[in-house]
C-alpha cells in the first residue's frame, strides 16, 4: 500500500512539473549567460564594479566561454588574448 502511494505521489509530481521543465531550463541558461557576461565583462571592455571579486572566477568560466559567445551570436571570441575557436 505504501509503495502504491509513493508511486502515485511520484506520478502526480511528474505530471505537474513536466510542462515547466523547458521554461526552467531556459531561465537557468539565461541566468548562466548573464553570470558569464558579468564575470568576463572586464575582459570584454565593459566596466565592472565587482571585477575585483569576479577576476578569480575567470579560469572557471573559460571552459564555457565558447558555448556562450556562439549563443550570443558572435562567431569568433570577442577577447583578443583568448582564442577558443
C-alpha angles and dihedrals in degrees: 000000000000091000090052091052091049090049090049091049091049091049093049091047090052091046093055098040100044098078092055101048094092094049092047090049091049092049090049091050091051091049091049091048091051091049091050091049090049093050094045096037095102090053089047091054098254114130110245119190090198095051091116089063099037096047093082090054094061096090089053096052097043089083090062096037096097093053090047098052092046090051089050091055099255111132093196132035111275091213116092096207097042117065111179100163 
